[in-house]
Amino acid sequence: MDKSKICEALYALPGKVVVKRRKPVWMPVALFAAGVAMIVANNIYGAELTNNLRSAVVFVGGALAIVGIVLTMVRLFGGEGAPFHRGEGCYLRYEELYFEPGDREAVVRSVGDGAVQQLLEERHARVPSVAVALYRTPDNRFAALQAFEYADLEYRPLTELRIVMR
């Protein structure tokens, strides 16, 4: 399953329904600020805290600050964007659904019909012998799905990419 090919097909839809967009930077910056605030608060109120509590506050604050810096750098300088549906105003969720080999025909039929809800409700397997790659909005009004079969150490497409817009 090549997620990048599916994303390229989504970005090529007429009317720019799906665009590549970076996720917002405010959340990692808030994590960094919370970590720094914890470290500063520890220095200001350190005399009133026990040694164990001071150590815990510095550890958690430092971890938050480091995670915030790393996530901010990834979001600012990372090359990849995430598929964003302009009409719904949300990022598309990516899921891989796995099915038993005996369900192959039913899965191919469901993908061909664009029955996203049916695929989500069906019994799933833990082994990816038959898999469905699915990008969808939270309310399933827009979905892109394709079925694959795992054979000879690679995924082979069972269906073409199916775009469902409701």
C-alpha positions in Angstrom: 0.0 0.0 0.0 1.5 3.2 -1.1 0.0 6.1 0.9 1.8 8.7 -1.2 0.1 7.5 -4.4 -3.3 7.7 -2.8 -2.5 11.2 -1.5 -1.3 12.3 -5.0 -4.6 11.1 -6.5 -6.5 13.0 -3.8 -4.6 16.2 -4.5 -5.3 15.8 -8.2 -9.1 15.8 -7.7 -10.9 18.5 -9.7 -11.8 21.6 -7.7 -9.0 21.1 -5.2 -11.3 19.3 -2.9 -8.4 17.8 -1.0 -5.2 19.9 -0.5 -1.9 19.2 1.3 -1.7 21.3 4.4 0.6 21.3 7.4 -0.8 20.8 10.8 -1.0 23.9 13.0 2.1 24.8 15.1 0.3 26.2 18.1 0.0 22.8 20.0 3.7 22.0 20.0 4.5 25.6 21.0 2.0 25.3 23.8 3.7 22.1 25.0 7.1 23.9 25.0 5.6 26.9 26.9 4.0 24.6 29.5 7.4 22.8 30.0 9.2 26.1 30.4 6.5 27.4 32.8 6.9 24.3 35.0 10.7 24.8 35.2 10.3 28.5 36.0 7.7 27.7 38.6 10.0 25.2 40.1 12.7 27.8 40.5 10.3 30.4 41.9 8.5 28.1 44.4 11.3 25.5 44.9 11.9 26.3 48.5 8.3 25.3 49.4 8.4 22.0 47.6 9.9 18.7 48.7 12.9 17.4 46.8 10.9 14.6 45.2 8.3 17.0 44.0 10.9 19.4 42.6 12.6 16.6 40.8 9.3 15.4 39.3 8.4 19.0 38.2 11.8 19.5 36.5 11.6 16.1 34.8 8.1 16.6 33.5 8.8 20.2 32.5 12.0 19.3 30.7 10.3 16.4 28.9 7.4 18.7 27.8 9.8 21.4 26.6 11.9 18.9 24.6 8.8 17.2 23.0 7.5 20.7 22.2 10.7 21.7 20.4 11.0 18.5 18.4 7.3 18.6 17.3 7.6 22.3 16.4 10.7 21.6 14.3 8.9 18.7 12.5 5.9 20.8 11.8 7.9 23.8 10.5 10.5 22.0 8.5 9.0 18.6 7.7 8.5 18.0 4.0 5.1 16.2 4.2 1.7 17.8 4.6 -1.4 16.0 5.6 -4.5 15.7 3.3 -7.0 18.3 4.2 -10.6 18.3 2.9 -11.5 21.9 2.2 -15.3 21.4 2.1 -15.5 19.8 5.5 -12.7 21.9 6.9 -10.9 18.9 8.5 -7.9 16.6 8.0 -8.6 13.2 6.5 -8.2 10.2 8.8 -6.1 7.3 7.6 -7.0 3.8 8.5 -6.0 0.3 7.4 -8.7 -2.3 7.8 -7.7 -6.0 7.8 -9.9 -8.9 6.7 -9.7 -12.6 6.5 -8.8 -14.2 3.1 -12.4 -15.7 2.9 -13.9 -12.2 2.9 -12.0 -11.1 -0.2 -14.9 -11.0 -2.6 -17.2 -9.2 -0.1 -14.4 -6.6 0.6 -13.9 -6.0 -3.2 -17.7 -5.6 -3.6 -17.9 -3.2 -0.7 -15.0 -1.1 -2.0 -16.6 -1.1 -5.5 -19.9 0.1 -4.0 -18.2 2.7 -1.8 -19.8 1.2 1.3 -17.5 2.8 3.8 -19.7 2.3 6.8 -20.2 -1.4 6.0 -16.5 -1.9 5.8 -16.0 -0.2 9.2 -18.7 -2.3 10.8 -17.5 -5.7 9.4 -15.5 -8.1 11.5 -11.8 -7.3 11.2 -8.8 -9.6 11.3 -5.4 -9.0 12.9 -3.5 -10.4 9.9 -3.4 -8.2 6.8 -4.1 -10.9 4.1 -6.8 -8.6 2.6 -6.5 -4.9 3.6 -8.3 -1.7 2.8 -6.5 1.6 2.8 -9.0 4.3 3.8 -8.8 8.1 4.0 -12.0 9.6 5.3 -13.6 12.5 7.0 -14.9 12.0 10.5 -18.5 11.8 9.3 -17.7 9.6 6.3 -19.1 12.1 3.8 -15.9 11.9 1.8 -13.7 8.8 1.6 -11.0 7.4 -0.6 -10.5 3.6 -0.4 -8.6 0.8 -2.1 -8.4 -2.9 -1.4 -5.1 -4.8 -1.4 -4.1 -8.4 -1.0 -0.9 -9.4 0.7 0.9 -12.0 -1.4 4.6 -12.8 -2.0 5.8 -10.3 0.6 4.0 -7.3 -1.1 0.6 -5.7 -1.3 -1.1 -6.1 -4.6 -4.1 -3.9 -5.5 -7.4 -5.7 -5.8 -9.4 -2.6 -6.8 -8.8 0.8 -8.2 -8.8 3.8 -5.9 -12.5 4.6 -5.2 -13.5 8.1 -4.2 -16.8 8.5 -2.4 -18.4 11.9 -2.0 -21.8 12.3 -0.4 
